[in-house]
Amino acid sequence: MTTPDSAPAVALEPKTKLSGKILKTTLAGALVDIGQSVPGVIHISQLQQEAVNKVEDVVKEGQTVDVWVRRVKKDRIELTMIEPLGFEWKEIVPDMIVKGKVVRIETYGAFVDFGAERPGLIHVSELTRGYVKTASEIVKEGEEIEAKVLDVDRRKRQIRLSMKALQPEVVEEAKPEREDRKPRSAGSGDKRKPKGKKEEDYQMDVEVSNEPQFTAMQMAWQAALERSKGRGKVRPKSYKSATEEQEKMFNRTLEKRVPTGG
């Protein structure tokens, strides 16, 4: 089985981690034996993150060190003692899923280190579905989380992440429809104005419906009274007025009646 230390140099991929021994130090860096057919070389700028004035201040001959492959060339393998980023800027794209650790919490969101040059930000609105007042309600510093990349701005060196995008959507239950009201039965006293009818027409209909209704005999008697007075048009009168007129005519008939002998 081939291991990274014994693998052919051409098979080594960038960021491959190896263990080696310092063979020699120079002003420009150090030579490292990593078990390959060609030597490994560490430039002075790759010994550590901070600036280095002298190689011997960091490594010495015979020392065993952990290194990572930067580039593989025909005559050498360029190495670094600075652990490479998990993701280069060109490797970070929207919709990819990343795992990382919450390294800082602010009221507006949480910063997550997932191996990129800079931590990604999960805005408070992207922590979970539903209302969240502060990020500390959902995540804690040092917590391991999984998130989805929403956007990458390489110029501003900004990465936006979302935990909410990985959560299932909440489907609201359909509310039952309101039961239709039962129609009012006839004669229930419903005086509501029909839709589309003018108010004045509606009030007139109500007034007429409230007036007393005449019988056929009363209507005929009323017509006879109107003709006797020379009126051509029959005007509706109340039942009470028709009765009074009948009594007056009856009295006049009795007064004009000729008495008979007895």
NUVOGU-513131 format. One record per residue (C-alpha): residue number from 1; residue in three letters; x, y, z. Coordinates in steps of 0.02 Angstrom, whole numbers, plus 50000, padded with zeros to 5 digits. Example, Ala and Ser with C-alpha at 12.3 -4.5 7.8 and 13.67 -1.06 7.14 Angstrom:
2
1,ALA,50615,49775,50390 $
2,SER,50684,49947,50357 $
***
This chain:
262
1,MET,50000,50000,50000 $
2,THR,50068,50170,49951 $
3,THR,50071,50303,50088 $
4,PRO,50100,50492,50063 $
5,ASP,50279,50474,50125 $
6,SER,50319,50335,50001 $
7,ALA,50211,50390,49856 $
8,PRO,50296,50443,49693 $
9,ALA,50325,50630,49684 $
10,VAL,50215,50646,49529 $
11,ALA,50068,50574,49629 $
12,LEU,50078,50700,49770 $
13,GLU,49936,50824,49769 $
14,PRO,49943,51001,49837 $
15,LYS,49897,51010,50023 $
16,THR,49955,50831,50052 $
17,LYS,50023,50819,50228 $
18,LEU,50195,50736,50252 $
19,SER,50320,50710,50392 $
20,GLY,50505,50744,50358 $
21,LYS,50676,50780,50432 $
22,ILE,50775,50940,50409 $
23,LEU,50933,50896,50311 $
24,LYS,51009,51069,50292 $
25,THR,50970,51251,50328 $
26,THR,51018,51397,50215 $
27,LEU,50990,51582,50211 $
28,ALA,50840,51554,50095 $
29,GLY,50760,51408,50184 $
30,ALA,50785,51223,50223 $
31,LEU,50804,51055,50134 $
32,VAL,50690,50917,50199 $
33,ASP,50698,50729,50177 $
34,ILE,50520,50670,50146 $
35,GLY,50563,50499,50075 $
36,GLN,50549,50551,49893 $
37,SER,50670,50534,49748 $
38,VAL,50688,50723,49743 $
39,PRO,50720,50835,49895 $
40,GLY,50588,50939,49980 $
41,VAL,50620,51126,49996 $
42,ILE,50545,51248,50121 $
43,HIS,50565,51432,50081 $
44,ILE,50597,51547,50229 $
45,SER,50428,51631,50200 $
46,GLN,50342,51462,50224 $
47,LEU,50416,51418,50394 $
48,GLN,50278,51507,50492 $
49,GLN,50143,51639,50477 $
50,GLU,50249,51773,50562 $
51,ALA,50400,51850,50479 $
52,VAL,50565,51753,50501 $
53,ASN,50734,51840,50506 $
54,LYS,50840,51683,50522 $
55,VAL,50797,51503,50472 $
56,GLU,50886,51430,50623 $
57,ASP,50766,51526,50736 $
58,VAL,50628,51410,50678 $
59,VAL,50706,51243,50624 $
60,LYS,50871,51153,50649 $
61,GLU,50959,51013,50559 $
62,GLY,50895,50839,50611 $
63,GLN,50729,50908,50672 $
64,THR,50570,50815,50621 $
65,VAL,50433,50928,50555 $
66,ASP,50259,50917,50480 $
67,VAL,50248,50992,50306 $
68,TRP,50119,51010,50167 $
69,VAL,50147,50999,49980 $
70,ARG,50133,51163,49886 $
71,ARG,50194,51117,49712 $
72,VAL,50281,50968,49633 $
73,LYS,50419,51002,49506 $
74,LYS,50540,50889,49414 $
75,ASP,50691,50932,49522 $
76,ARG,50608,50970,49690 $
77,ILE,50450,50970,49793 $
78,GLU,50403,51139,49864 $
79,LEU,50339,51124,50043 $
80,THR,50264,51233,50179 $
81,MET,50254,51220,50367 $
82,ILE,50102,51335,50368 $
83,GLU,49946,51229,50366 $
84,PRO,49854,51269,50204 $
85,LEU,49677,51330,50199 $
86,GLY,49541,51202,50183 $
87,PHE,49463,51307,50045 $
88,GLU,49544,51431,49926 $
89,TRP,49438,51575,49865 $
90,LYS,49418,51497,49695 $
91,GLU,49354,51338,49776 $
92,ILE,49213,51421,49873 $
93,VAL,49054,51431,49770 $
94,PRO,48870,51460,49810 $
95,ASP,48765,51309,49863 $
96,MET,48913,51209,49928 $
97,ILE,48895,51134,50103 $
98,VAL,49032,51169,50231 $
99,LYS,49066,51118,50411 $
100,GLY,49149,51235,50534 $
101,LYS,49160,51306,50709 $
102,VAL,49075,51462,50776 $
103,VAL,49218,51579,50821 $
104,ARG,49125,51741,50859 $
105,ILE,48947,51793,50898 $
106,GLU,48871,51964,50869 $
107,THR,48691,52022,50890 $
108,TYR,48671,52024,50701 $
109,GLY,48744,51851,50668 $
110,ALA,48881,51722,50696 $
111,PHE,49053,51701,50615 $
112,VAL,49105,51525,50567 $
113,ASP,49281,51462,50529 $
114,PHE,49267,51322,50401 $
115,GLY,49445,51325,50334 $
116,ALA,49437,51477,50219 $
117,GLU,49548,51630,50228 $
118,ARG,49414,51721,50324 $
119,PRO,49265,51659,50427 $
120,GLY,49095,51657,50346 $
121,LEU,48950,51756,50418 $
122,ILE,48780,51680,50458 $
123,HIS,48660,51826,50474 $
124,VAL,48533,51814,50615 $
125,SER,48395,51793,50484 $
126,GLU,48485,51640,50412 $
127,LEU,48510,51544,50576 $
128,THR,48341,51458,50579 $
129,ARG,48164,51473,50515 $
130,GLY,48058,51592,50616 $
131,TYR,48098,51750,50712 $
132,VAL,48267,51761,50803 $
133,LYS,48313,51913,50908 $
134,THR,48498,51877,50934 $
135,ALA,48618,51746,50864 $
136,SER,48660,51682,51039 $
137,GLU,48484,51610,51051 $
138,ILE,48529,51481,50918 $
139,VAL,48718,51449,50921 $
140,LYS,48860,51458,51048 $
141,GLU,49043,51501,51026 $
142,GLY,49146,51345,50990 $
143,GLU,48996,51248,50925 $
144,GLU,49020,51142,50769 $
145,ILE,48890,51180,50636 $
146,GLU,48848,51141,50455 $
147,ALA,48797,51278,50334 $
148,LYS,48766,51316,50152 $
149,VAL,48861,51449,50054 $
150,LEU,48743,51586,49994 $
151,ASP,48863,51710,49917 $
152,VAL,49050,51741,49895 $
153,ASP,49125,51915,49867 $
154,ARG,49310,51888,49829 $
155,ARG,49343,52074,49808 $
156,LYS,49278,52116,49983 $
157,ARG,49336,51949,50054 $
158,GLN,49161,51911,50119 $
159,ILE,49070,51745,50130 $
160,ARG,48886,51730,50175 $
161,LEU,48822,51567,50247 $
162,SER,48652,51498,50298 $
163,MET,48596,51364,50420 $
164,LYS,48413,51396,50378 $
165,ALA,48441,51340,50197 $
166,LEU,48479,51164,50260 $
167,GLN,48322,51153,50366 $
168,PRO,48157,51083,50297 $
169,GLU,48022,51206,50258 $
170,VAL,47878,51216,50381 $
171,VAL,47713,51180,50292 $
172,GLU,47568,51271,50373 $
173,GLU,47410,51170,50398 $
174,ALA,47264,51228,50292 $
175,LYS,47131,51314,50396 $
176,PRO,46956,51237,50384 $
177,GLU,46835,51338,50280 $
178,ARG,46700,51432,50373 $
179,GLU,46530,51349,50366 $
180,ASP,46402,51446,50268 $
181,ARG,46272,51528,50375 $
182,LYS,46101,51446,50371 $
183,PRO,45976,51546,50265 $
184,ARG,45844,51636,50365 $
185,SER,45673,51559,50352 $
186,ALA,45529,51657,50278 $
187,GLY,45441,51768,50403 $
188,SER,45591,51777,50518 $
189,GLY,45586,51966,50515 $
190,ASP,45742,51989,50409 $
191,LYS,45733,52168,50347 $
192,ARG,45907,52178,50271 $
193,LYS,45919,52274,50108 $
194,PRO,45946,52158,49957 $
195,LYS,46116,52177,49873 $
196,GLY,46112,52297,49726 $
197,LYS,45949,52383,49775 $
198,LYS,45946,52571,49809 $
199,GLU,45908,52627,49985 $
200,GLU,45758,52737,49937 $
201,ASP,45677,52595,49837 $
202,TYR,45705,52477,49982 $
203,GLN,45625,52597,50109 $
204,MET,45474,52621,49995 $
205,ASP,45449,52434,49982 $
206,VAL,45456,52420,50171 $
207,GLU,45326,52557,50196 $
208,VAL,45207,52480,50070 $
209,SER,45227,52307,50146 $
210,ASN,45181,52378,50317 $
211,GLU,45015,52452,50258 $
212,PRO,44857,52349,50288 $
213,GLN,44796,52246,50140 $
214,PHE,44617,52270,50076 $
215,THR,44498,52126,50043 $
216,ALA,44409,52111,49872 $
217,MET,44245,52179,49946 $
218,GLN,44333,52328,50024 $
219,MET,44420,52369,49860 $
220,ALA,44254,52362,49765 $
221,TRP,44169,52474,49894 $
222,GLN,44312,52598,49885 $
223,ALA,44299,52605,49695 $
224,ALA,44113,52640,49708 $
225,LEU,44144,52783,49828 $
226,GLU,44272,52861,49714 $
227,ARG,44155,52852,49562 $
228,SER,44016,52934,49661 $
229,LYS,44131,53081,49697 $
230,GLY,44184,53097,49515 $
231,ARG,44359,53036,49539 $
232,GLY,44432,52928,49406 $
233,LYS,44579,52864,49501 $
234,VAL,44569,52749,49648 $
235,ARG,44683,52798,49790 $
236,PRO,44722,52671,49923 $
237,LYS,44648,52716,50092 $
238,SER,44655,52632,50257 $
239,TYR,44524,52510,50316 $
240,LYS,44469,52633,50449 $
241,SER,44428,52773,50321 $
242,ALA,44324,52654,50215 $
243,THR,44219,52603,50366 $
244,GLU,44181,52784,50416 $
245,GLU,44122,52824,50239 $
246,GLN,44005,52674,50243 $
247,GLU,43926,52735,50406 $
248,LYS,43896,52911,50335 $
249,MET,43809,52845,50179 $
250,PHE,43702,52729,50284 $
251,ASN,43646,52873,50396 $
252,ARG,43602,52983,50246 $
253,THR,43496,52842,50174 $
254,LEU,43398,52826,50335 $
255,GLU,43365,53014,50344 $
256,LYS,43290,53020,50167 $
257,ARG,43183,52863,50188 $
258,VAL,42994,52898,50180 $
259,PRO,42902,52829,50333 $
260,THR,42759,52706,50293 $
261,GLY,42593,52702,50378 $
262,GLY,42564,52580,50517 $
***
